[in-house]
Structures are given as structure tokens and as C-alpha cells.
Amino acid sequence: MHIGANCTDGERLLKSLLKNAEMLAGQGVQVPTPSRYRRLLRETIQELAGAAPEPGTRDVMLDAILDAGQPRRLVLSNPAFICTPARVFEAGCFYEMATFKARSLRALFPDDRLELFMAIRNPAGFVPAAWAQTKGRGFDEFLSGLDPRGILWSDVVTRLRQAVPEAGLTVWCDEDTPLIWDELIRRLAGIDGAAPVDGARDLLAAIMQPAGLARFDSYMQANPPKDQAQLRRVIAAFLDKYAIPEAVEEEIDLPGWDTALVAELTAIYEADVGRIAEMDGVRLIAA
């Protein structure tokens, strides 16, 4: 289950996975369209309100979600699974609903091997992006009194681990996504790291100038990378030269925020990522 976070990949990851649906089905992996499960999961969790589901609920849900057959792996994605952007700081807590939603998901699939995947993002960019999706709410009301310096992804990760300690948890930085896109597709799909996938350059196509993307493709054909590390160095080099400025640069304009605060939030975020990297039971995909 790809659970977000809000304001990270913008559904691109799911779209890339869906491009590979036929190939993945041949390997026992199903990637259904969101219309088959998002509303179903949301309404079922809301109706249960923390109570245990009736026996057989899992099978009924899978009948609605799956095509014919029983896959070895089912890949679901909802960037707003924990909550909508408007509720990210509800009650003055960062993703306060993470515990409830993770436990509810486990209750619906009690005997399945559960894996959670989540992108995180520098609060200096995350906060304005999330606020922009709240349809006119005042900024102070949106933050619910939370000091932005207290926005720690490690707190959310800790609560997810405590809620479902037996579940796998994979985390990555949204800022690194262009460098690790193909690996994310494979990790979510649960397929071999060397398997070719469609959509491996989808994100690059959205943030790189067409001429640069063409040169990148030519370079890759003439110089296939030996490993993931080399691939990431090549992507970084081409982005440094050919990235579309407005696609990779953020303009932060929030009440009371200045460059000093943005720098402070960035430093806090970088230290927080370091803490997450050291957590037991968490796989951090780093560039």
C-alpha cells in the first residue's frame, strides 16, 4: 500500500505502475485502478470506526478489488490514505490519523503480509503545497497551532511502526524521486531489480527539457549504467543541465516565513531523514 504522503508524486507513481499492469500480472502481481478500491477502503474504515470487521470482510473486499485469480502481490495506492491535505495538522499534530489508518488497514487484511510505502518531503515545501490544496482556509487555522519546526516525519514513521510493527515500511525523500524512480516502481511491484519496466523515465519527462531528455536517452543507449549508483549520477548530471526551472524550483510565500526559517526547516528535515535511516524495520531508499 502506497500511502502518500500528500503533495509528493502527484499520482505519477501509480500511473507508471499501471503501465506495467499486464507484465506484472504475468508475475502474479495485480495493480488495480483506484476506482476499484479507494472509496471502498475509505468507507469501510469509516464505518468500522476502529471496531473489528466481520469475518469474511477481507474476502468480500478482495472480490471487489481483484480481477480473476489470486495474485501473490496486490499493489494499492492512495496519496491521501492517511487524510486529506486539510487534515494533515488536525488537532495540532502532524498526521495524527496515521496510527488509526494503519491499524484499520491491518484489521481489514489480518493475515496478509502488509507493506507500507511513503514518500516524505521537506516541510519548507510540503506546508505551502498542502495549504494550497485546502481551498481557502486561513494559514493559522490550517497549522492548528503547530510550530513548523515541530514537523517531524520521524514522528509519523514511529507511529506507523508502533501501529503495525510486523508490516514492512519503505520511505524515500520526494526530493530524490527523479533519481530513484525506476527503483520505486520495482520495489512497489515486488519484482527483480534488473527487470525492465515501462514508465521508468516518466518523471524525467515531466521535469526535463525535451532536448535534454533526448540526449539522456541517447547517452543511456550508448552507455548503459553498470548499477543504480551510476544511473543516479547520470540522471543528476542531466538534470543539473536540462531541468525545467519551474518544474524543480519552489517559490515559498507564506505568512511570516522568511529565508532564515526555510533554511532552519531544511536543516531540521535533513537531520530527521538521518534519524529515519537508522530506525529498525524501516527501509530508506536514498539517492
Steps between C-alpha positions, in 0.01 A plus 500: 500500500644831383358738765634833373593732635284781370666742257780268394484307172163625379374155390788455255629191681165324471472596133843351433401180681181475298705514180654173614175336613497233228866408548457491878189284478715239331718501812209466740474871582174690459482881481129587489372845408420731796128497425490139615630557853548860619139576583445142618790515746412849620133426565569162659753651742262785582210265566707274725631800698765285666277197563602156379360410155258213460650163400533478125535876447844453346370253242207721407733795448744299290215374282418864424861607447658213309469369150467124469748294697696549817825698451806453715518878537236774488618859451272781619571872503333802656706813577217618727458167682591644840297817448431785262741797494254706704534258793878450499544717811166428662499542879849654479658162419682406180301219337316421820288239316799287391461254787127451449526453124791255520325288764178507299679378189657216697159406643356470149787277385595323824689201361665658197857624481456875511750750360461877527675743265523873569679797353597787730575860410684799642241687711624823343337383175243259643313754713430754222408219256254346747354837597443581132265198484283603796267726301533832676560405863701752700864405548488507881184291498666253263802451731273466806758671717787268408843661481641403156829417674313215666404334172698176524449212260683276745202541736263378230729209413526406868121495539460288188756252632325485837160456338602210273843382620489185288444694177781603268550875466685661209571874502666737254550874460284663237798717408688184396215355295639586153816307582330186635181483292566165331600344832177622662294333228682169551486519881128565503436227246727260686690394190866440425720810490625416151155454346421759230201720577294747300477849644851506645552842342151642558608742768805613305275575204299735721793697641767490226514707182413289192842554344668390822278193526589400144869533580451304820334215307783498244761498773329213682487291182869556432609473865276264699563559872672221690289545814244722672766732640636575154149549361424755769820691428408518131146620576632762743743629239233536233256664742766745605526613137154442353243521781199723437546774764133543590461122535776457758520835679258596775387853577402518866270786596330442834391742774789563739746274319840630391819351357642441847202285601512306173868426559426394858220268390726349235772429757244341735369287213845377399574398860159333520573293188817384671297380797262310274792330325609352832158367605451127535248354260516795259652484151609843379558521125760774468650654190 
